[in-house]
């Protein structure tokens, strides 16, 4: 209902005046004030006597007689109230004055109390709704006629109704309370509050508004709907259009007059329409002459009116495109594509051809340099020109190099470092017992044991990786496999580990190692690379949880398990943790002072023949020894071959230097 207000608009309704002061208005005399939704709210309490109610009935009929009644003009509804509220007819019930008058004459008074606030709320929530015939963008007007003081609160509900856009006129008769009338009515009160001495005088207030209603500027006070111009006249208005427009049949909207479409122009080529007028223009390739009507051909290339990528060739009103040297015209006849002599094989570069539109230049691969002919390449000594990183010796080859190691050592997987064997890389996770039975001074010995183990390893990002987990009643990763990449970093981190104390949950620690420590997220290398995974459990007592499940799962997952026990460690549990053969993966000592001896014998990632406690005396004539001898011999031959290749290359370099000096 949020509609605009039509000031005074319809008090005019009170215009019943027409009855006492003037003859009844005929159809041609009715004041056309524009569409309005009007609801009468009449007091039919017991204090209103029958003859007074008849006077009020006649009052409403006389007002309606002055209005332009209709579904598209003024709509009227009537609600009576006393102790209850009753709608006599809604805004959409009657479309003609005769049926509306008949409905008013059939009203039977309620003759009870005076619940004016209840009646206003009904009008706001029920009478002015779309279901009851209320129209959008049409003013809502309520005329309240009462003869007494309300028996309920009216100020709040009246304010709410006004807030929703309802313009309220309060007409008091005889015993009506002026304070209540002002609480109900819309401002200004001098236009919306009326008090007369008796029902016989109720029509006296209407005459002063008759002239206001019919003399009102409907262009300003109503939603006239004119698209361009509204022209007001007494009691009415008409719509007009701006110059160059014509009024449509609806009498409100306007349509532009298109002189081009009607052929009312003298343009030679193009007519551009505007409302009621036109201008001339020319086709592409032409320009408008000074007469603003005729056209002349233009040089599209000179004026930049073309879409050639490179060269524009002009003709009167048209153009064609061409390309610069080194380019060819594309199929669209506009854009140009560079001629790639390298891609077409039209070059004499020995190694690398670098293309530019229609031309090329030569370059060489890594390890070679371009000769003075700018086409051929000469091998460079890579060992002397790059940081090769070879630990022992760099051997140059055409465009590249390789590393060799001294006799008795083998080239490692990184292709640069040397070692006694190639099987020295593992992923090692140590699980150390941090329970309260270990005690702080012994825990320091455990950390030294860990660092002793680390000293025996070839630690690097590409070599052996080490992770450390401490456990007691819970499990804590001290650092993962990818945290540190040098033995010094690891040993420093080990010495900073804090002692946890509390229980001994070895099974929980094994589960953590299997599910987390050996995951790629924590630095374990993919299983596809076949890097051995080794787990070492160090404990001093019986586990407080079951170890069977995850000790088995760890070994099934391919993890080589070592078990080291001290003091009260249970041998059966250590054997269950250790991999087969158990004797080579299980260690025990009675006190912590002896664990350094275990560390000396526990070499986890060196070649098998270097592991103490694992050396077997073999028959020199046995088949296995012969195979080992053969393998060792082949390894030595391989090293000799590599050295000979290096010497050969070096001799070639010296020979080339001697020839160049000649």
Secondary structure, DSSP 8 states (H G I E B T S, - for coil): ------TTTTGGGGTTHHHHHS----GGG-B----EEEEEEEE--TTS-HHHHHHHHHHHHHHHTTB-BSTTSEEEEEEEESSSEEEEE-TTT-SSHHHHHHHHHT-----S---HHHHHHHIIIIITSGGGT--TTSEEEEEEEESS--SS--HHHHHHHHHTTEEEEEEEETT--HHHHHHHS-SSHHHHEEEESSGGGGGGGTHHHHHHHHTS-HHHHS----SSEEEEETTEEEEE--TTEEE-TTSS-EEE--TTTTT----SSEEEEETTEEEEE--TTEEE-TTSS-EEE--TTTTT----SSEEEEETTEEEEE--TTEEE-TTSS-EEE--TTTTT----SSEEEEETTEEEEE--TTEEE-TTSS-EEE--HHHHS----SSEEEEETTEEEEE--TT-EE-TTSS-EES-S---EEEEEEEE--TTT-HHHHHHHHHHHHHHHHTS-BSSSSBEEEEEEESSSEEEEE-TTT--SHHHHHHHHHT-----S---HHHHHHHIIIIITSGGGT---GGGT-EEEEEEEESS--SS--HHHHHHHHHTTEEEEEEEETT--HHHHHHHS-SSGGGTEEEESSGGGHHHHHHH---SS-GGGSTT------TTSHHHHHHHHHHHHHHHHHHHHHHHHHHHHHHHHHHHHHHH-
